[in-house]
Amino acid sequence: MTADCVKAGDCAPGANHFTDSGMAYADGETVETLSAGAPSLERCGLAAAVELVGDRWTLLILRSALYGVTRFDDMHSSLGLPRTVLSNRLKKLVENDLLRKRPYKEDGQRTRHQYVLTSKGVDLALPLIALMQWGEKHILDAPGKTSLVERGAGAPLHAGLISEDGRPVDLRQAQFRMAS
């Protein structure tokens, strides 16, 4: 495949969108890529994350927890997934320290558990927000029913790349670098 394919927008399904000189963008521009290609899957953070949280229900359970839906019955009714699937996914998320079970008891009821995010689970907020914003832009072609805004000011927020000194960085200025 060439950058011309990307520029013309007529790439064959499954075409490799990387050229010898770099990542190819829709405008035909390329940037430098790793000469060794992608790292092995055994040392890839994305591959490890997808293995743990990459199925539909797990992502939607985490989304619910971010929105503050933490009780089993509330998750079950809002997501509409089978109870056994929900139970299995919650167990996996607790075992992997993304959620923690916290007991609660309402008057006249037995003790039940809610599932609250751990710090490890909260750290998934940014990738989930980025995925949500991508879906709104490229699939829904419209904003969702909720938006992410700055507390107090109410200004819209967008997921993005930030440098060590706090500057926003355009994706075209970013590159992968192999760890030594």
Contacts in CASP RR format, 6 or more apart in sequence:
PFRMAT RR
TARGET T0000
AUTHOR 0000-0000-0000
METHOD contacts of the structure
MODEL  1
MTADCVKAGDCAPGANHFTDSGMAYADGETVETLSAGAPSLERCGLAAAV
ELVGDRWTLLILRSALYGVTRFDDMHSSLGLPRTVLSNRLKKLVENDLLR
KRPYKEDGQRTRHQYVLTSKGVDLALPLIALMQWGEKHILDAPGKTSLVE
RGAGAPLHAGLISEDGRPVDLRQAQFRMAS
1 11 0 8 1.000
1 12 0 8 1.000
1 15 0 8 1.000
1 16 0 8 1.000
1 17 0 8 1.000
1 19 0 8 1.000
1 24 0 8 1.000
2 19 0 8 1.000
3 19 0 8 1.000
3 24 0 8 1.000
3 28 0 8 1.000
3 29 0 8 1.000
3 30 0 8 1.000
4 28 0 8 1.000
5 11 0 8 1.000
5 12 0 8 1.000
5 15 0 8 1.000
5 24 0 8 1.000
6 17 0 8 1.000
6 24 0 8 1.000
6 25 0 8 1.000
6 26 0 8 1.000
6 28 0 8 1.000
7 26 0 8 1.000
7 27 0 8 1.000
7 28 0 8 1.000
9 26 0 8 1.000
11 17 0 8 1.000
17 23 0 8 1.000
17 24 0 8 1.000
18 24 0 8 1.000
18 33 0 8 1.000
19 30 0 8 1.000
21 30 0 8 1.000
21 32 0 8 1.000
21 33 0 8 1.000
22 30 0 8 1.000
22 31 0 8 1.000
22 32 0 8 1.000
22 33 0 8 1.000
23 30 0 8 1.000
23 31 0 8 1.000
23 33 0 8 1.000
24 30 0 8 1.000
25 31 0 8 1.000
25 172 0 8 1.000
29 172 0 8 1.000
31 172 0 8 1.000
31 175 0 8 1.000
32 175 0 8 1.000
33 175 0 8 1.000
33 176 0 8 1.000
34 176 0 8 1.000
34 177 0 8 1.000
34 178 0 8 1.000
36 178 0 8 1.000
38 44 0 8 1.000
39 178 0 8 1.000
41 47 0 8 1.000
49 127 0 8 1.000
52 58 0 8 1.000
52 92 0 8 1.000
52 96 0 8 1.000
52 98 0 8 1.000
53 59 0 8 1.000
53 62 0 8 1.000
53 98 0 8 1.000
53 124 0 8 1.000
55 89 0 8 1.000
57 79 0 8 1.000
57 81 0 8 1.000
57 85 0 8 1.000
57 86 0 8 1.000
57 89 0 8 1.000
58 89 0 8 1.000
58 92 0 8 1.000
58 93 0 8 1.000
59 128 0 8 1.000
59 131 0 8 1.000
60 79 0 8 1.000
60 81 0 8 1.000
61 75 0 8 1.000
61 79 0 8 1.000
61 86 0 8 1.000
61 89 0 8 1.000
61 90 0 8 1.000
61 93 0 8 1.000
61 115 0 8 1.000
62 93 0 8 1.000
62 98 0 8 1.000
62 117 0 8 1.000
62 121 0 8 1.000
62 124 0 8 1.000
62 128 0 8 1.000
63 128 0 8 1.000
63 132 0 8 1.000
64 70 0 8 1.000
64 74 0 8 1.000
64 75 0 8 1.000
64 78 0 8 1.000
64 79 0 8 1.000
65 99 0 8 1.000
65 115 0 8 1.000
65 116 0 8 1.000
65 117 0 8 1.000
65 121 0 8 1.000
66 117 0 8 1.000
66 125 0 8 1.000
66 128 0 8 1.000
69 75 0 8 1.000
69 78 0 8 1.000
70 102 0 8 1.000
70 114 0 8 1.000
70 115 0 8 1.000
70 116 0 8 1.000
71 104 0 8 1.000
71 112 0 8 1.000
71 114 0 8 1.000
71 115 0 8 1.000
72 86 0 8 1.000
72 87 0 8 1.000
72 90 0 8 1.000
72 112 0 8 1.000
72 113 0 8 1.000
72 114 0 8 1.000
72 115 0 8 1.000
75 86 0 8 1.000
75 90 0 8 1.000
75 115 0 8 1.000
76 83 0 8 1.000
76 86 0 8 1.000
79 86 0 8 1.000
90 99 0 8 1.000
90 115 0 8 1.000
93 99 0 8 1.000
93 115 0 8 1.000
94 100 0 8 1.000
94 101 0 8 1.000
94 115 0 8 1.000
96 120 0 8 1.000
97 118 0 8 1.000
97 120 0 8 1.000
97 121 0 8 1.000
98 117 0 8 1.000
98 118 0 8 1.000
98 120 0 8 1.000
98 121 0 8 1.000
98 124 0 8 1.000
99 115 0 8 1.000
99 116 0 8 1.000
99 117 0 8 1.000
99 118 0 8 1.000
99 121 0 8 1.000
100 115 0 8 1.000
100 116 0 8 1.000
100 117 0 8 1.000
100 118 0 8 1.000
101 113 0 8 1.000
101 114 0 8 1.000
101 115 0 8 1.000
102 113 0 8 1.000
102 114 0 8 1.000
102 115 0 8 1.000
102 116 0 8 1.000
103 111 0 8 1.000
103 112 0 8 1.000
103 113 0 8 1.000
104 111 0 8 1.000
104 112 0 8 1.000
104 113 0 8 1.000
104 114 0 8 1.000
105 111 0 8 1.000
105 112 0 8 1.000
106 112 0 8 1.000
126 159 0 8 1.000
129 148 0 8 1.000
129 159 0 8 1.000
130 159 0 8 1.000
130 160 0 8 1.000
133 148 0 8 1.000
133 158 0 8 1.000
133 159 0 8 1.000
136 142 0 8 1.000
136 143 0 8 1.000
136 144 0 8 1.000
147 156 0 8 1.000
148 156 0 8 1.000
148 157 0 8 1.000
148 158 0 8 1.000
149 155 0 8 1.000
149 156 0 8 1.000
149 157 0 8 1.000
150 156 0 8 1.000
150 157 0 8 1.000
160 168 0 8 1.000
161 168 0 8 1.000
161 169 0 8 1.000
161 170 0 8 1.000
161 171 0 8 1.000
161 174 0 8 1.000
162 168 0 8 1.000
162 169 0 8 1.000
163 169 0 8 1.000
END
